[in-house]
Amino acid sequence: MNSEIRVRFAPSPTGFLHVGGLRTALYDYLYARKTAGKFILRIEDTDRTRFVEGAAENLIQTLKYVGLEFDEGPDKEGEVGPYYQSLRTEIYKKYIDELIEKDAAYYCFCSTEDLDKMREEQKAKGIDPKYDGRCRKLSKEERAKRIDEGNPFVIRLKVPQEGEITFYDIVREKVTFPWKMVDDQVLIKSDGFPTYHLANVVDDHLMGITHVIRGEEWLSSVPKHLLLYEKFGWKPPKMAHLPLLLNPDKSKLSKRQGDVAVEDYLTKGYLPEALLNFVAILGWHPKGDRELFTLQELEKEFSMKRITKAGAVFDVEKLNWMNGHYIRSLDLIYIAEKSKPFFEKAGIDITDKDKYLKVIANARMRVSKLSDIIEQSKMYYLDMEFNEEAKKIILDENSQNIYQYWIDELQKKENWSKEDILELQKETMENLKIKGKSFFVPIRLALIGAEHGPDFPAIINILGREETIKRFSKVLDLS
């Protein structure tokens, strides 16, 4: 391994990718691209009790869909694989044996019932619950005897009981923890699988990870990890712990208060470009007041020095604004392609590609999510249905006169420009002596079934002359 920057995103396959996980992956990706380093994906699947079938594949697919291509990972094998921790268990056995040999770890035979009772007693005394170290006092002979008898066990890290540890974090700067606050962490579970803490340290070292970028919730684990690095005689990577993502009420972002899975947002019609841009500025401040960035621009602008310490509020209204910007500004063909699933779900036939593009060009100016495009588009595809109030307006004598006038005029020539329609609009008001709401509302009702909407040239451009005449004819025959 050379001296290049190597970062990793290491999710657990316990469900869909959380937006907080997306931000972590994005910062890892951006730092790798900014430094011409490598972005590694590692699946941390050693917790078999929380393992969800298909979750790892979904995580990989989501990362690729939003444009975060990793350099090494499950389907891009490098020199330090495999990239699923469940396939690396033999590797961890070697290192746990080394810790046992160095008296840096010990066997613990406490049952779940023992641990629950211990915690309840500690709570009753007003003590923060943590393992009290009772098994670290067992003699070597007693441990061997219990193992021979087949007693189940875990292996714990032997944490110092006095003093403190100080370390430097890129975001938090100088951080100090008293050792008495640090638990004797389980390193190997009773099922033989390593915990996150052992596998994480071993894999980061063997994979040459130079910078660990992860959420603030892992800050309290750093003393255990640094102790492991010390016991193995390894140089630890630099670390950066990202600020929490918060709900508007400043509580930690959770599913109880709304969507947290990236897939939920994509399904609702948020674009990958908007999601990446939005999560990028949740805890990172670019220079100046600029907020809109493409992924390529973020790769150039990103700096870990500008990551903030304070929690970042996940403001859905701001996400909506940003998503609306991308819907309006990205290539029309691209937006049309991304919108197709919503039309298919609504059962709308969009095989007329020319009409479909005109519909999207119009609708995208009025929405903040792709899912909203259907509401702005269905009137161009579905037959009009009118309530009694609309019928009253349509059947008014002035309205009927307008419809007949437009049918007669539209039939005079095949092609109508925007200027032609505006001129027809002016002539109709002058000749029929009708203006204002009495003119505009009846036409919109007849053509799109609503009192408000796009201007007439836009509507007729989408419908075409023949369909426009057909719709006017229908309301002339309305009874």
N, C-alpha and C positions, 0 to 999 in steps of 0.2 A: 504494500500500500504506500503510495507516495504522499506528498504533503498537501494534496488538494483538499478543499473544503468538502466534507461529506456530512449531510444531514439526513434524518430519517423521519418518516411519518409512520407511527406504529399503532394502528387502531386495533381494538379487540372486536371480533366478529359477533357482537351481541345484538345487532339490529341494524337499522339504517344509519347512514352517516349523519351525525349531529352537525348543526351549523357551526358549533364551536370547533368540532373536528375539522370542518372544512377550512376554517380560519387558520388552524394550526398547520394543516397540509399546505395551504397557500403560502404562509410565511416561510415554511421550510423550502417550498418550491422557489419562491422569489429570492431567498438568500442564496440558494444553490445557483440560480441563473445569474444573479448579480455578481457572484464571485467565480463564475465558470467552474463551479463545483458539481457534485453529484447529489441527486435527490433519490433516496431509497425508500421503497415501501416494504414494510415488514408487518406481517399479520401476527399479532400476539394472541394466540388461540390456546393457551395452556389452561385457562379456566374452563374446564369442560362442563361445569354446572351451568354456565351462562352462555355456552356456545349455541348459536342459532344457525341451523342449516341454510346455506345459501347466502348468509350475510357477508362473508368475505368476497364472494363473487360480486355481490351488489356494491360493496365498497369500491372495488376495483373499477367496475363499470361506471359508477358515479364520478369518480375522479377523472376518468378518461372523458366522460361526457362533458364535464365542465372545462376541460382543456388542461388539466394538471397531469401531464405525462411524466411518469417516473423513469429514472435511468436504469434502476435495478429493482427487481421485485419478483413476485410469484410467476409472471409470464415473461420476465426479462432477466433471466438468470445471469448473475455476475460471478465473480470469483469467490464470493463469501456466502453463498447460499447454503442450504435452502432458506427461503424467506418466510416460511411458516414455522413458528416456534415449536409446534407439535411434532415437527420432523427433526428437531434438534435435541431431543431429550438425552441422547447418549452424550452429547457435548456437555450438558449441564452436570451429569453425574461425575465427570472428571473433576469439575471445579468445586462441587460440594464436598467431594472427598478431600480435596486440598484444604478446604476451610476446616473440616473436621480435624485433619492432621495438624493444622496450625492452632487448634483450640480456639478458632474464631467463630465456630458454630457448634451446636450441641443438639442431641436428640431430646425431644419432648414427648412424653407419653400421656399428657393430660387429655382426658376425654372432653367431649363437648359439654357434658354435664358439669365436670370439674371447672371448666372455664366460665360457664354461665354462673355458677355459684360464686366463683371468685369475683366476677364483675359486680354481682349484686351486693356482695359484702363491701366492696370498694365504694360503690355508690352510696350505701348506707352510712359510710364513714366520711362522705364528702370528698372522696379521692377520685380523680379522673381514672376511669377504667383502663388498665393495661396489664399485660402479662407480668406476673410478679417474680418470674425467674426461678420458680421452685425446682424445675428440672435441671437447671444449670448447676445445681449443687450435688446432683447424683454422682456417685463415684463411677469410674470407668468400668469396674466390675459389675455394678448394678445395672448400668446401661446395657452392657453385653448380655447379661442374664435376661433382661426384659425383651431384648431383640430375639434371643434364642427361644424364648417362650412364645414368640409370635405376637407380642403386644403391638398394636398399631402405634405409629409415631409420626411426628413431623420433625423437620430439622429447622432450628431457629438460629438467627444471627446473635452472637454474643455482643451486646452493645455496652459500652462503658457506662458505669453507674455514677460517675462523678465528672465534674468539669463541664466544658461546653465545646461546641464546634462553630467556627466562623468560616464562611465561604463567600465568594463573590459571584453575584448573578448579574448578567448583562442588563436586565431590566430593573431588578430590585437593589442592585449594587451590593453593599455589605450586609450580610444576613448572619445572625447568630442564633443558635439553638442550644439550650442546656440539655445535656445528655439524659437527664432525668425525665424529659418530656418525650424521649424516643423509646418506642417499644422494642422488645426482642422480636424482631420481625420473623415470621415464618418464611423460610426460603424454599423448602420442599414440602409439599402437602402429603397427606396420608395416601393419596392415590399415586404418589411417585412423580407427579408433575411439579415443575418449579412454579413458584409464584412470579408475579410480574417483576418483583424487585431483583431476584437473582438473574432471571433470564434477560431482563433489560440491560443489566450491567455487563453480563458476559457477552451478549450479542453486540452491544454498542462498541465494546472493545474489539471483538473479533471482526466486526464489519468496518472498523476504522472510522467510527463516527467522531467528528471533530466538534460539532455543536449540537446540543440537545435543546430543541425549541418545543415547549409544551405548555399546558395550562397551569395556572396558578395553584390549582388544587394539588399539584404534585410537589409543591415547594417543601412541604413538611417531610417528604420522602428523601430529600437530598442528603441529610446526614447519614441515613442507612446506606445510600448508594456510594457516598464518598468513603464510608468505612469499608465497604467491599472493595473499592478500588485500592484503598490503602493495603488491605490484607492480601490482595493479589499482587501488589507491587506494580500497579498500572497507573498511567497518567490519565486522570479523568478528562472528559470533554468539557468545553465551556458550556454554560447553561443559560437559558433565557426562559423565564416563566411569564406567560402572557396574562394580561388582566382578565378577570371574569367577564362573561357576557351577562348583562342584566336585563330584567324586565323593566318597563317604564316606572314601576314602583320601587325600583332598585333592588328587588329580590333576585336571586340567581335564576337565570333563564331556565325554565323547565316546561315540560309538556303540559303541566297543569294550567298554564296561562296562555297556551297557544302552540303552534307548530314549532318543532325544533329540528325536524329531519329535513335534510337538503331535498330529498325526494318529494316531500310534501310541497315544497315551494315550486319545484320544477313541474309537478303535476298541476299546480294551480296556474301555471302560465308565467312564472318568473323565468327570465332568460339567464343562462349561465354567465353571460357577460355582466349582467346587473348584480347577480349574487356575489360573484368574485369581487367586483368593484366595491360593493356594500360592505362585505366582511373585511376587506382590506383596510378600510378606514375605521373599523371597530377596534380601537386600541393602538392605531398607528396614525401619526400625523405627518402628512407630506409637507413640504415647504410651501408657504403661502396659503391661500384660501381655496385652492383648487380641490375639487372632490371627484371629478369624473376622469377615470383612467381606463385605458384598454389594458389587457394583461401584459402586452409588450411594453407599454409605458410604465407599468408597475415594476416590471423586471429592472428597468433602469433607475427608477426613483427610490425603490425600497431601501431602507436602512434600519437595522435593529436599534440603532441609537435613538430613533424617533418613536419607538414603542413606549406607550405610556404605562404608568403604574395603576392608575385609577380604573375601576370597572367601566365597561363600555355599554351604553344602553342600546338595546336592539329595537330601533324605532321603525316599525313596519311602515308608517307613513312616509318616512324618508326612502325606504326600500321601494315603495310604490312609485314615488317621484322618479327615482333613479331608473326603475324598470320601464316606466313610461318613456323616459328619454331614449333608452336603447331601442324600444319598440319603434319609435318614430325615426330614429337616426340610422339604424343598421340597414343593410341592403334589403330591398323589398322582397326579392326572391327568397332570401333567408327567412324573413319574418313569415312569409306565406307558407314556407315549408314547416316551420315550427308551429304554425297555427292549424295545420291539417288535422291533427288528432282531435281537436276540439270540434271541428266541422263533422268529422266522421262519427264522433260520439253523438252529435246532435242529429245525425241522419240526413245531413244536407249534401246534395249532389254538387260537387265542385269540379266536375269534369271539363266545364267550359273554362279553360285556363285564363283566357283574356279577361273574362268577366271576373273571375276569382281574384286576379291581381288588382283589378280596379276596386273591388270590394275591400281588399286588405289595405290598399293605399288610402282609402277613405276612412276605414274603421280605425286604423292604427293611430290616427291623429286624436282619437277621443277616448283612449283606454290607457290603463296603467298595468293591466295584466292580459296575457293572451286569451285567458278564459273569458274575458269581458268582450272579446271581439264578436262572439256569436250574437250577443244582444244588439250590437251595432251593425250586424250583417244579415240576420235572418230575414228581414223585410224584403231583401232583394231576391230571395229564393222561394219564400213560402207564400201561399195565397193569403190575401188580406181578409181578416175577419173584423167586423165593426160592431161596437156596442151601440146601444140605443142613442147615446149622446152624439156619437160620431155620425150615425145615420141621419140624425136630425140636421147636422151641418151639411152633410153630403147631398141630401135631398132638397136643401134650400134652393130656391129658383136661381139666385145669383151663382151658387156653386155649379148647378147644372149648366148654366150658360157658359161658365168658364171651361168646363170639361168639353163641351161641344166645340167651342172656339178653338181649343188647343188640338183637338182631334182633326178638325178641318185644316188647321195650319200645318200640323206635323205631316199630314198626308201629302202636302204639296211638294216636298222634296225629301230625298233619302238621308242626306248627311247634314247634321246640325252641329255647329261649333258652339263653344261657350258664348261667344259674342252673339250668335244667332238666338240662343235661348234667352239671353238677357234682353235682346231687342224684342222678342216675342212677349216676354214678361211685361215690358214697358207698353207695348202696343195694346195688350189685353186690358191693362188697367185704364188706359186712355179711352179705348173704344167701348168698353163695358161699364166705364165709370165705377170701377170697384178697386179699392186699395186697402192697404194695411192687413189686419188679421182676416178680414173678409175675403181677401185674395189669397194670401199665403197658406192659411190653415186648410182650406178645402183641397188645394193641390197636394199638399204633403199628406193629408189623410188618404187621398186616392192612391198616391204612389207608394208611400211607405207605412201607412197606417198609424202615423203619429203626427201630432201638431207641430213638433219641433224636430229639426234635423239639419242635414247638409243643405247647401243652396241647390236650386233647381238644376243648373248645369251639371253639378256633380252627380245628382240622382239620375238624371236622364243619360248621362255618359255611362253609368253602370248598367242601367236597365236596357238601354238601346231604344231606338225609335219604336220598333214593333211592340215591345213589351210595354212601353209607356202608353201607346195608343190602346193596347189591350186593357190596361188597368183603368184608363179613363172610360173606355166603353163599358167596362163592368159596372162602374159606379153610376153610369147613365141608366143602366137597366136595373139598378138596385130598387127593390120594392119593400 
